[in-house]
Amino acid sequence: MTLREAVFKQPRSKFYDRSGHLNWFSLTRLALPALIWVGTLFVQIFNWGEGGTKALALLLVLLATGALSVRDHGALRVCDHNDSSVSLERWNTPLVVACGVLLAVHLGVLVKHLTHPQLFDGPIMTELAGRALLAGLNPYELPIDRQALAITGDPALSGYKYGPLMALGYLPLGVSLGHRGVLLTNLVLQLGTLWLIYRLALRLGTRTAALLAVLFYLSLPIVMRQVFDKGATDLLAVVPLLAALAFEDRPGIAGFLVGLSISTKPVPGALMVPCALPPAGRRASYFIGLIIGLVPTLVVLTMSPVALYDNMILFNMIWPADGTSWLASAPAAVGTIMKAIVVGAFFVLCVAVWRHPPRLATRCGLMSSLTILLLLTGPAAHHNYQLWWIPLISVLVALEMTRQTTADASRPQRFVSGLAAISPRRQTFPVEKDQHIHVPPHDSTSMLRSDSF
C-alpha cells in the first residue's frame, strides 16, 4: 500500500462506517435533535382546543428524549471525556456569533414589551402576592387568583398558587416597576439560565457542545415568547434545578437548591428530588440541604396550613383538564389512570436511582423525560410549563450533536494502520520474557514510522 492510498482511503464522510456503508447511528445524531426542535415547535403551535395534537407533539419529544438518554447511557459510558465528543472547534466562532444574534433578538423582544407589557395571570398574581407581603398580609388567604375562583367557585381556593420564594423573588423589581419589573427580573433569570446551560454542557462535553446547547435553547420561539412576551415566572424555579445539577458533586448544596426550587414552585422542583439523589454515603447532607431549602415553605405552613394546602395541593388535585390537554375530551377515569401512571413512574424512578445513582447526563435525561410525562398525562400543558424541561433537553441535544460515533472513533486507528502497512517489516529479538526491542533494518530509508503516532 502506498502512502497516498493509506492517507486518502478513508470513508467518504463521517456518516459512513469503515466498510463504506451508511452509518445510521451517525445520521441520527442530527435527526433526533431536529425531531425535538420540530416537536417543541408543534407544542407551541397547538394550544387551546388542540390538546390531542399537542399531546402527540409532546409524545414525539418524550420518545426522542428517551432515545437520547438511552444512547447516552450506552455510548458515552465507555468513552473517556476527551474522546466522547467530536472535535468541532472550528465552529466555535460561528456559534458564538449565532448565539449573539439570537440573544439580540430576545433583547429586542424584551425592549418592545417593556413599553407595553401584557402579562398573563401567573406573573400578575405573583406581583400581587409580593405587594401583599409588603403590606403584612398572607397571599394564600387573599382572593388574588380569579381564574381559580371561576373554575372551582370556592373562595378558599382563590389564594396564591406558588411557593413563597416566587413572590419574594419578584418583589424587588415587581413592586417598584410593576409589570416592567417582572420582565426585567426575567432578563436576569434568562441570563442565569443561559450560563448554567453552558456550564452543564461544558462539563459533559466540549465548548462546542456548550455553545450548541445555548444556541438550541435560544432558537426555540416558545422560550422567547414565554419569558419576554408573556412574562412567565417559571425560570425562577428552573434556575435552582440547573444549579443543583451543576453541584451534583456537593450533595448538601444540591439538596439545598432543590429545596429552594420547591419553595418557589412545587413542580418541577419535586420531580428533581430523586433525579439529583447522590450515591449512598452522601445522602444525609443532601436531605439536610433539602430540608433547609424548604424552610420558607415550612414557615408558611406553620402560619396558615389550611390555606397553603388548599391552594398548593388540593387545587392541583381537583383541577379539571382544560383545552391544552387531551384529557379534556376523555372520561374522568382516564385522568385517574394517567395520575396513577405518573405516580408509578415516579416511584420506579426513586427506586432505580436509589439503587443505581446515574451519571450527570442521565440525570438530565431522567428529569426531562419525567417532566414531559407529567405534562402529557396532566390536566394542563400550558406553554410556560415547557420551560421546565427545555433547558435540560438543550444540553442533551448538544451532547448528541457532538457525540463521537463508531465511524468517527475508528478514523485515527485506520490512518495509523494504513501507515503501518507501508512501513518496512521490522526485526525483533527477545530480551526478557514478554518483552521485545524493535530494530529497523539497516537498509531502511523510510522516515515514516507507525510507532511515532
DRENPA-801953 format. One line per field, with one value per residue (C-alpha): chain; x, y, z. Coordinates in Angstrom, 3 decimals. Last residue first. Example, Ala and Ser with C-alpha at 12.3 -4.5 7.8 and 13.67 -1.06 7.14 Angstrom:
<sites>
chain	c(A;A) .
east	c(13.670;12.300) .
north	c(-1.060;-4.500) .
up	c(7.140;7.800) .
</sites>
This chain:
<sites>
chain	c(A;A;A;A;A;A;A;A;A;A;A;A;A;A;A;A;A;A;A;A;A;A;A;A;A;A;A;A;A;A;A;A;A;A;A;A;A;A;A;A;A;A;A;A;A;A;A;A;A;A;A;A;A;A;A;A;A;A;A;A;A;A;A;A;A;A;A;A;A;A;A;A;A;A;A;A;A;A;A;A;A;A;A;A;A;A;A;A;A;A;A;A;A;A;A;A;A;A;A;A;A;A;A;A;A;A;A;A;A;A;A;A;A;A;A;A;A;A;A;A;A;A;A;A;A;A;A;A;A;A;A;A;A;A;A;A;A;A;A;A;A;A;A;A;A;A;A;A;A;A;A;A;A;A;A;A;A;A;A;A;A;A;A;A;A;A;A;A;A;A;A;A;A;A;A;A;A;A;A;A;A;A;A;A;A;A;A;A;A;A;A;A;A;A;A;A;A;A;A;A;A;A;A;A;A;A;A;A;A;A;A;A;A;A;A;A;A;A;A;A;A;A;A;A;A;A;A;A;A;A;A;A;A;A;A;A;A;A;A;A;A;A;A;A;A;A;A;A;A;A;A;A;A;A;A;A;A;A;A;A;A;A;A;A;A;A;A;A;A;A;A;A;A;A;A;A;A;A;A;A;A;A;A;A;A;A;A;A;A;A;A;A;A;A;A;A;A;A;A;A;A;A;A;A;A;A;A;A;A;A;A;A;A;A;A;A;A;A;A;A;A;A;A;A;A;A;A;A;A;A;A;A;A;A;A;A;A;A;A;A;A;A;A;A;A;A;A;A;A;A;A;A;A;A;A;A;A;A;A;A;A;A;A;A;A;A;A;A;A;A;A;A;A;A;A;A;A;A;A;A;A;A;A;A;A;A;A;A;A;A;A;A;A;A;A;A;A;A;A;A;A;A;A;A;A;A;A;A;A;A;A;A;A;A;A;A;A;A;A;A;A;A;A;A;A;A;A;A;A;A;A;A;A;A;A;A;A;A;A;A;A;A;A;A;A;A;A;A;A;A;A;A;A) .
east	c(1.847;5.629;5.279;3.978;7.240;7.580;11.208;11.661;15.234;15.563;18.696;19.883;16.566;14.582;15.099;12.114;13.001;10.876;9.406;7.197;10.125;13.263;15.351;13.830;14.755;12.769;13.107;10.804;8.839;9.019;6.391;3.514;1.092;1.954;0.803;-2.531;-2.949;-2.294;-4.982;-7.416;-6.852;-7.384;-10.634;-12.219;-13.595;-15.581;-17.164;-18.040;-19.624;-18.265;-21.055;-21.134;-24.779;-25.885;-24.159;-25.872;-29.264;-28.759;-27.900;-30.895;-33.090;-32.127;-33.051;-36.336;-37.619;-39.276;-39.708;-42.415;-44.678;-44.915;-46.744;-49.557;-49.901;-52.901;-54.795;-51.720;-50.662;-48.513;-47.356;-46.177;-44.540;-42.689;-41.382;-40.335;-38.493;-36.609;-35.619;-34.478;-32.472;-30.699;-29.916;-28.518;-26.119;-24.974;-24.305;-26.841;-27.230;-28.024;-30.100;-31.588;-31.849;-33.888;-36.114;-36.923;-37.515;-39.937;-41.849;-42.036;-43.201;-45.899;-47.095;-47.177;-49.090;-51.569;-52.262;-52.892;-55.348;-57.276;-57.436;-58.770;-61.497;-62.700;-63.613;-61.554;-62.276;-60.326;-57.763;-56.082;-54.727;-54.483;-58.266;-58.509;-58.452;-60.166;-58.043;-59.142;-55.674;-53.977;-56.414;-55.894;-52.118;-50.946;-54.141;-55.962;-52.833;-51.390;-54.709;-55.067;-51.504;-51.535;-48.664;-46.934;-47.104;-45.792;-42.670;-42.357;-42.430;-39.621;-37.666;-37.796;-34.208;-33.055;-34.909;-33.230;-29.801;-30.338;-31.575;-28.425;-26.118;-27.529;-27.323;-23.547;-22.896;-25.000;-24.795;-26.414;-30.130;-30.457;-33.111;-34.923;-35.654;-35.820;-39.507;-40.376;-38.852;-40.919;-43.409;-43.638;-42.856;-40.527;-40.240;-39.751;-36.907;-35.314;-35.433;-33.699;-31.033;-30.474;-30.210;-27.551;-25.637;-25.525;-24.821;-21.636;-20.664;-24.092;-23.363;-24.111;-27.214;-28.381;-27.618;-29.964;-32.636;-32.030;-32.527;-35.788;-37.841;-37.161;-37.420;-41.126;-42.117;-43.702;-43.709;-45.968;-43.673;-40.178;-40.058;-42.936;-42.362;-38.582;-38.736;-41.536;-39.545;-36.845;-33.551;-32.268;-32.251;-30.606;-27.934;-27.145;-26.772;-24.685;-22.359;-21.834;-21.301;-18.639;-17.012;-16.692;-18.680;-20.285;-18.869;-19.243;-22.894;-23.578;-21.678;-23.426;-26.881;-25.991;-24.947;-28.037;-30.308;-28.600;-29.051;-32.722;-33.141;-31.708;-33.940;-36.922;-36.378;-36.559;-39.861;-41.355;-40.112;-41.852;-45.134;-44.833;-41.654;-41.227;-43.285;-42.053;-38.437;-37.803;-40.776;-40.146;-38.058;-40.167;-43.382;-41.743;-39.974;-43.339;-44.330;-46.949;-50.760;-51.752;-55.336;-58.535;-59.121;-60.870;-63.171;-64.684;-66.330;-63.913;-63.051;-64.033;-62.303;-59.215;-59.279;-59.545;-56.409;-55.919;-58.640;-56.406;-55.636;-52.586;-51.326;-50.972;-50.858;-48.059;-48.394;-45.079;-46.311;-49.477;-47.440;-45.433;-48.602;-49.993;-46.868;-47.121;-50.772;-49.772;-46.976;-49.450;-52.437;-50.815;-48.584;-49.038;-46.181;-46.416;-43.065;-41.201;-42.721;-40.625;-37.462;-37.895;-38.496;-35.289;-33.440;-34.520;-33.405;-30.032;-29.729;-30.354;-27.610;-25.142;-25.807;-25.175;-21.924;-20.714;-21.645;-19.737;-16.653;-16.935;-17.353;-13.620;-13.562;-15.562;-13.735;-16.250;-17.186;-16.688;-12.926;-11.857;-14.260;-13.190;-15.696;-17.425;-20.429;-20.706;-22.373;-24.816;-26.062;-26.017;-27.930;-30.547;-30.928;-31.140;-33.745;-35.792;-35.683;-36.838;-39.725;-40.720;-40.470;-42.806;-45.173;-45.236;-46.143;-48.851;-50.208;-50.363;-52.471;-54.900;-54.919;-55.984;-58.686;-56.105;-52.568;-51.091;-48.357;-46.188;-46.132;-45.597;-42.409;-41.238;-41.780;-39.802;-36.859;-37.044;-37.058;-34.127;-32.174;-33.044;-32.098;-28.663;-27.044;-29.494;-27.137;-24.187;-26.011;-27.304;-23.771;-24.190;-21.909;-18.289;-16.900;-15.353;-18.661;-20.195;-21.791;-18.401;-17.789;-16.455;-14.779;-10.975;-8.508;-6.782;-3.940;-3.037;-3.603;-1.319;1.353;1.340;0.000) .
north	c(8.100;7.697;3.923;3.845;5.019;7.423;8.339;5.327;4.732;1.253;-0.536;-1.373;-2.978;-1.373;-2.754;-3.317;-4.393;-7.161;-8.020;-10.985;-12.682;-10.690;-9.501;-11.292;-10.264;-8.182;-7.238;-4.679;-5.034;-1.938;0.832;0.829;-1.173;0.744;3.946;2.355;1.076;4.545;6.038;3.242;3.820;7.563;7.002;4.368;6.835;8.760;5.628;4.349;7.660;10.620;12.759;16.414;16.518;14.242;16.328;19.433;17.729;16.582;20.099;21.604;18.911;20.282;23.876;22.785;20.738;23.192;25.917;23.736;24.652;28.203;26.908;25.279;21.522;21.086;18.227;16.001;12.894;14.605;17.289;14.693;12.619;15.735;16.316;12.690;12.665;15.904;14.880;11.447;12.894;15.428;12.711;10.574;13.368;13.634;9.930;7.664;6.511;2.758;1.541;4.862;5.990;2.910;3.068;6.758;6.255;3.401;5.610;8.500;6.178;4.770;8.241;9.257;6.120;6.537;10.097;8.841;6.241;8.911;11.059;8.096;7.578;11.137;10.274;11.929;15.209;17.446;14.650;15.723;18.703;22.358;22.751;22.301;19.248;19.808;20.853;18.663;17.529;20.781;22.766;20.463;20.809;24.403;26.390;24.298;23.062;26.552;27.917;25.099;25.306;29.065;30.207;26.841;26.053;29.499;28.809;25.317;26.797;29.212;26.362;24.052;24.843;23.795;20.493;19.800;20.664;18.089;15.600;16.002;16.005;12.627;11.236;11.099;7.519;6.015;7.862;11.285;11.937;14.642;12.828;11.637;15.168;16.739;15.949;17.947;21.086;20.968;21.425;22.726;26.289;28.621;26.591;23.538;25.324;26.328;22.702;21.587;24.213;22.982;19.394;20.345;22.377;19.447;16.933;18.598;16.520;17.228;20.962;21.651;19.501;21.666;24.799;23.617;22.995;26.378;28.103;26.259;27.684;31.323;30.272;29.613;33.294;33.589;37.223;36.692;38.371;38.196;34.757;32.984;34.332;33.971;30.401;29.350;30.585;27.916;29.161;30.443;26.964;25.369;28.076;27.691;23.935;24.386;26.723;24.140;21.348;23.405;24.116;20.372;17.709;16.937;19.844;22.166;21.151;21.883;25.184;26.450;25.530;27.245;30.438;30.503;30.006;32.833;35.142;34.188;34.763;38.271;39.054;37.565;40.069;42.772;41.356;41.306;44.843;46.016;44.639;46.803;48.829;49.120;46.109;43.807;44.926;43.950;41.525;39.133;36.739;37.205;36.171;33.079;32.378;31.922;28.980;29.271;29.146;32.342;32.257;31.551;28.040;29.162;31.330;28.157;28.590;25.995;27.309;30.970;31.157;29.549;32.147;34.990;34.047;37.024;36.175;36.571;33.805;32.442;35.997;36.493;40.187;42.291;45.058;44.098;40.507;41.643;43.606;40.483;38.417;40.973;40.667;36.894;37.047;39.251;36.813;33.902;35.729;36.599;39.609;42.362;44.855;47.927;49.733;46.894;44.611;46.001;46.112;42.449;41.448;43.244;41.510;38.139;39.143;40.244;36.848;35.217;37.282;36.635;32.902;32.897;34.842;32.466;29.516;30.985;31.355;27.882;26.026;25.465;23.718;20.819;17.969;15.161;14.381;11.399;11.100;13.811;12.614;8.990;6.692;3.625;5.468;7.738;5.148;3.163;5.709;8.476;6.356;5.540;9.179;10.416;7.787;8.771;12.385;11.376;9.415;12.328;14.847;12.753;12.255;16.014;16.542;13.874;15.553;18.886;17.249;15.978;19.211;21.316;23.437;25.753;25.114;23.684;25.963;25.883;22.105;21.949;23.995;21.631;18.691;20.425;21.040;17.520;15.951;18.079;16.981;13.333;13.534;15.095;12.276;10.038;10.189;8.967;5.892;5.322;4.848;4.386;1.675;2.300;-0.646;1.622;3.340;6.211;9.368;10.829;11.283;9.466;6.878;6.937;5.675;9.030;8.637;4.967;5.073;8.093;6.491;3.405;0.000) .
up	c(16.013;16.044;16.321;12.746;11.283;8.377;7.719;5.480;4.382;5.752;4.622;8.120;9.077;11.932;15.457;17.755;21.265;22.671;26.082;27.098;28.846;28.557;25.653;22.690;19.151;16.728;13.070;11.470;8.273;6.112;6.517;4.017;6.178;9.305;7.640;6.801;10.339;11.727;9.491;10.299;14.032;13.669;11.776;14.006;16.533;13.942;12.491;15.930;16.803;18.743;20.123;19.155;18.041;20.860;23.509;22.164;22.209;25.799;26.973;25.175;26.730;30.121;29.278;27.590;30.559;32.958;30.347;28.792;31.712;30.351;27.295;29.222;29.223;31.506;33.189;33.387;31.455;28.820;31.230;33.764;31.016;29.820;33.339;33.814;30.499;31.165;34.694;33.550;30.658;32.837;35.381;32.555;31.639;35.261;35.760;37.382;41.008;40.941;43.880;44.965;41.339;40.425;43.499;43.019;39.295;39.962;42.400;39.924;37.158;39.452;40.429;36.768;35.760;38.615;37.502;33.971;35.270;37.156;34.027;32.083;34.684;34.092;30.521;27.769;25.965;28.355;28.767;25.519;27.443;26.351;26.431;30.198;32.446;35.789;38.785;41.698;42.801;41.784;43.919;46.902;46.890;46.505;47.159;49.737;51.493;51.906;53.144;55.665;56.966;57.588;59.808;60.348;56.633;55.744;57.804;56.316;52.817;53.642;55.363;52.315;51.317;54.775;54.389;51.040;52.483;55.227;52.618;50.524;53.566;54.598;51.069;50.759;51.879;49.120;45.806;45.297;44.606;41.935;39.877;43.007;44.303;40.827;40.326;43.453;41.946;38.752;40.364;43.912;42.758;44.659;47.857;45.634;43.833;47.130;48.275;45.091;45.726;49.295;48.094;45.549;48.136;50.548;47.788;46.511;43.435;41.921;42.079;38.385;38.749;41.649;39.610;36.871;39.489;41.142;37.735;36.995;39.883;38.977;35.347;35.859;36.112;32.675;31.493;28.484;25.972;27.449;29.079;27.339;23.845;23.889;25.111;22.751;19.761;20.276;18.845;22.196;23.709;20.675;20.573;24.275;23.873;20.707;22.592;25.327;22.794;21.031;24.373;24.819;26.627;29.978;31.968;29.011;28.604;32.271;32.187;29.065;30.336;33.627;31.841;29.655;32.661;34.546;31.572;31.408;35.149;34.921;31.952;33.772;36.559;33.906;32.668;36.164;36.815;33.668;35.020;38.134;38.475;42.267;43.306;40.566;40.810;44.439;44.886;42.024;44.095;47.218;45.448;43.972;47.258;48.997;46.780;44.065;43.978;45.824;47.061;45.134;46.500;49.701;47.559;46.023;42.617;41.247;37.790;38.239;41.619;40.140;37.366;39.855;41.750;44.099;46.631;49.735;52.238;50.440;49.937;53.729;54.517;56.016;53.429;51.885;51.666;49.881;47.355;46.592;46.199;43.749;41.601;41.713;40.608;37.679;36.842;36.631;35.047;31.735;31.161;28.596;28.873;26.614;26.509;28.161;25.546;22.707;24.800;25.704;22.084;21.125;23.944;22.576;19.080;20.491;22.173;18.801;17.171;19.997;19.887;16.134;16.573;19.291;17.074;14.136;16.391;17.888;14.596;14.096;17.435;16.069;17.721;18.002;21.528;23.784;23.383;25.830;28.498;28.005;26.412;27.830;29.239;26.252;24.068;26.223;28.705;26.112;23.616;26.231;27.261;23.689;22.832;25.871;24.757;21.273;22.759;25.003;22.148;20.000;22.933;23.471;19.802;20.027;23.164;21.328;18.643;21.253;23.239;20.285;21.929;23.431;22.190;19.028;17.689;20.801;21.165;17.403;17.803;20.538;18.193;15.455;17.795;19.228;15.770;14.674;17.754;16.970;13.287;13.772;15.719;13.896;10.914;12.961;14.213;10.675;9.376;5.625;4.326;3.324;5.234;7.871;8.532;6.592;8.045;8.924;5.227;2.167;4.334;4.100;1.505;1.248;3.698;3.226;-0.518;-0.895;1.279;-0.932;0.000) .
</sites>
